[in-house]
Amino acid sequence: MTDRILITGATGHLGSRLAQRAAEAGWSVVGTYLRAAGPTADERVDIRDAAAVRELVRRVRPQVVVHTAAGRDDWRVIADGAAHVAAAAAAQGSRLVHVSTDAVFSGREVDYDESAPPDPLYRYGAAKAAAETAVAAVDPGAAVVRTSLILGHGRGQHETLTRDLIAGRVQGALFTDMIRKPVHVDDLADALLELAVNDYRGVLNVAGPEAISRYDLGVLVARREGLDADRVPAAAIADSGLRMAADVRLSTDRAVAILSTRLRGVHQFMAG
């Protein structure tokens, strides 16, 4: 019997690619959506509705649930939704892999390993930190994957933003002092599938090995796509008056040690 994997948010950049990689690896994939079905998502569910999530998981009976769904401005989706998914997975006895983010950190410490407690600066990071707490409380055996900027296949948020800034479709700039460790969506997806079948418990940082500024990353995106890199607008957080996390670097020593998936550096995957 083929193992079944339930992927929440399977129309998103990560969720859709994870569903494709899982199907290629032989999983029976069930993907969820909220607004519109897609090739990788055929089950509608609103994760703010605990009963609906519980009923879906009971009906699908997945061996693994990977929670990639998130709503940037909705606490109930991010925090409450994660709790609902965790509770439903635990009730079914499904392995849970929960996707979190480096936005749970302020950047005050710069380098963060798995033991670092969240200290978010803004609402999205606070909601993701609350989601981590809920998942750990409901299912201590779950894997909680903190990641960073996700790129790949032209669909990453930063890739889209760079194109829009160059074309003048949006106003703004990419910060020269906002540092992250980007990861390719395929590498992250493969790491999540590894965690789906092992017994890792707790937080694991899964990001790329290279730190780079949002501005320099935008330049790489522009060059890869044949756009004028000189048109990438630059700014500094320090001059913007915004309260944002500047330099946040996830330590990935543990992931490198326990995963067979190779986490490529941004210059490598952007070149190829």
C-alpha positions in Angstrom: 0.0 0.0 0.0 1.4 3.4 -1.0 1.8 5.8 1.9 -0.4 8.9 1.8 0.8 12.4 2.5 -1.5 15.3 3.2 0.0 18.7 2.3 -1.8 21.9 3.4 -1.4 24.9 1.3 -0.6 22.8 -1.8 -1.3 25.7 -4.2 1.5 27.8 -2.8 5.1 28.0 -4.0 6.4 25.5 -1.4 3.3 23.4 -1.1 2.8 22.8 -4.8 6.5 21.9 -5.4 6.4 19.6 -2.4 3.4 17.9 -3.8 5.1 17.3 -7.1 8.3 16.0 -5.5 6.3 13.7 -3.2 4.3 12.3 -6.2 7.6 11.7 -8.0 8.9 9.9 -5.0 5.9 7.5 -5.0 3.7 9.0 -2.3 -0.1 9.2 -2.7 -0.6 12.9 -2.4 -3.6 14.8 -1.1 -3.2 18.6 -1.3 -5.4 21.3 0.2 -6.5 24.7 -1.0 -8.6 27.5 0.3 -9.7 29.6 -2.7 -9.0 27.8 -5.9 -8.1 24.2 -6.6 -5.0 23.4 -8.7 -3.1 20.5 -10.2 -1.6 19.7 -6.8 -4.6 20.6 -4.6 -8.0 19.1 -4.8 -9.3 19.2 -1.2 -10.8 22.5 0.0 -10.4 23.3 3.7 -10.3 26.4 5.8 -7.7 25.6 8.5 -9.3 28.2 10.8 -12.2 25.7 11.2 -11.0 23.0 13.6 -13.8 20.7 12.9 -13.3 20.9 9.1 -9.6 20.1 9.5 -10.3 17.2 11.9 -12.9 15.7 9.4 -10.5 16.0 6.5 -7.7 14.3 8.3 -10.0 11.6 9.6 -11.3 10.9 6.0 -7.9 11.0 4.2 -6.1 9.0 6.9 -2.6 10.2 5.9 0.5 8.6 7.3 2.1 12.1 7.2 0.8 15.7 7.3 3.1 18.5 6.1 1.7 21.9 7.1 2.9 24.6 4.6 -0.3 26.7 4.6 0.1 30.2 6.0 -1.7 33.6 5.8 0.6 36.5 6.2 -1.9 38.9 7.8 -4.2 36.4 9.6 -3.3 35.3 13.1 -6.2 32.8 13.0 -4.7 31.1 9.9 -1.1 31.1 11.0 -1.4 30.4 14.8 -4.8 28.8 15.3 -4.7 27.0 12.0 -1.4 25.3 12.9 -2.9 24.2 16.2 -5.9 22.7 14.4 -3.7 20.8 12.0 -1.5 19.5 14.8 -4.5 18.4 16.8 -6.0 16.6 13.8 -2.8 14.9 12.9 -2.2 13.8 16.5 -5.7 12.4 16.8 -5.2 10.4 13.6 -1.7 9.2 14.6 -0.1 10.9 11.6 3.5 12.1 11.5 3.5 15.9 11.4 6.1 18.2 9.7 5.3 21.8 10.4 7.0 24.6 8.4 8.1 27.7 10.3 10.3 30.7 9.4 13.3 32.8 10.5 10.7 35.6 11.0 10.4 34.4 14.5 13.7 36.2 15.3 14.6 39.8 15.7 18.1 39.7 14.4 19.6 40.9 17.7 21.7 37.7 18.0 22.3 37.4 14.2 23.2 33.6 14.3 20.4 31.3 15.5 20.6 27.5 16.1 17.7 25.3 17.0 17.8 26.1 20.7 17.3 29.9 20.1 13.9 31.1 21.6 11.8 33.3 19.3 11.9 37.0 19.8 9.8 38.4 16.9 9.6 42.0 16.0 6.3 42.0 14.1 2.9 40.4 13.8 3.7 37.7 11.3 6.8 36.5 13.2 4.8 36.5 16.4 2.0 34.4 14.9 4.6 31.9 13.5 6.2 31.7 17.0 2.7 31.1 18.5 2.2 28.4 15.9 5.5 26.7 16.9 4.4 26.7 20.5 1.0 25.2 19.7 2.5 22.5 17.6 5.1 21.5 20.3 2.4 21.4 22.9 -0.1 19.4 20.9 2.5 17.0 19.3 5.9 16.9 20.9 7.0 14.4 18.3 6.4 16.7 15.4 9.3 18.2 13.3 9.2 22.0 13.2 11.2 23.3 10.3 12.5 26.8 10.4 13.5 28.1 7.0 14.4 31.4 5.3 13.7 33.0 1.9 12.5 30.3 -0.6 13.4 30.7 -4.2 13.2 28.6 -7.3 11.5 28.2 -10.7 10.8 31.9 -10.7 8.0 31.6 -8.2 9.6 32.8 -5.0 8.2 35.9 -3.4 11.6 37.6 -3.7 11.8 36.7 -7.4 8.4 38.2 -8.0 9.1 41.3 -6.0 12.4 41.9 -7.9 10.7 41.7 -11.3 7.9 44.0 -10.1 10.3 46.6 -8.8 12.3 46.6 -12.0 9.2 47.0 -14.1 7.8 49.7 -11.9 4.7 47.7 -11.0 5.3 48.3 -7.3 7.2 51.0 -5.3 9.9 50.3 -2.8 13.4 48.9 -2.6 15.4 45.9 -1.5 17.4 46.4 1.7 21.2 46.2 1.6 21.3 45.5 5.3 18.7 42.8 5.5 20.6 39.5 5.5 19.2 36.0 5.1 20.2 32.5 4.0 18.0 31.6 1.0 17.1 28.0 0.2 15.9 26.5 -3.1 12.4 25.3 -3.0 13.4 21.8 -4.3 16.0 21.4 -1.6 13.5 22.4 1.1 10.9 20.1 -0.3 13.3 17.2 -0.4 14.3 17.9 3.2 10.6 17.9 4.3 10.1 14.5 2.6 13.1 13.1 4.5 11.6 14.4 7.7 8.3 12.8 6.8 9.8 9.3 7.2 12.3 9.8 10.0 11.7 10.3 13.7 13.3 13.7 14.2 11.5 15.7 16.9 11.5 19.4 17.5 13.0 22.4 15.7 15.3 21.9 12.7 16.8 24.8 10.7 16.7 24.1 7.0 18.1 27.0 4.9 21.0 27.6 2.5 24.6 27.8 3.6 25.2 31.3 2.2 24.2 34.6 3.8 23.2 37.4 1.3 21.4 40.7 1.5 18.0 41.1 0.0 19.4 43.7 -2.5 22.3 41.5 -3.6 19.8 38.6 -4.0 17.7 40.9 -6.2 20.7 41.6 -8.4 21.2 37.8 -8.8 17.6 37.4 -9.8 17.8 40.2 -12.3 20.9 38.8 -13.9 19.5 35.3 -14.1 16.4 36.6 -15.9 18.2 38.9 -18.3 16.9 42.0 -16.6 18.8 45.3 -15.9 20.4 44.8 -12.5 21.1 48.5 -12.3 17.3 49.1 -12.0 17.0 47.1 -8.8 16.3 49.8 -6.2 18.4 49.8 -3.0 17.8 51.1 0.5 18.8 50.5 4.1 16.6 49.5 6.9 18.5 51.9 9.1 17.4 54.8 6.9 13.8 53.7 6.4 12.5 54.2 9.8 11.0 50.7 9.7 11.2 48.2 12.6 12.4 45.1 10.9 14.8 42.2 11.5 18.1 43.0 9.7 20.6 40.2 9.9 19.1 36.8 10.7 21.2 33.7 9.9 19.9 30.2 10.6 22.6 27.7 11.6 22.2 24.6 9.6 24.9 22.4 11.1 22.3 20.0 12.5 20.4 19.7 9.2 23.6 19.0 7.3 24.5 16.3 9.8 21.2 14.4 9.8 19.8 14.9 6.3 21.0 13.4 3.0 19.5 16.3 1.0 22.1 18.8 -0.1 21.3 22.4 0.8 22.8 24.4 -2.0 24.1 27.9 -1.7 22.3 30.7 -3.4 25.1 31.5 -5.9 25.1 27.8 -7.0 21.3 27.4 -7.6 20.9 30.9 -9.1 23.6 30.2 -11.6 22.0 26.9 -12.7 
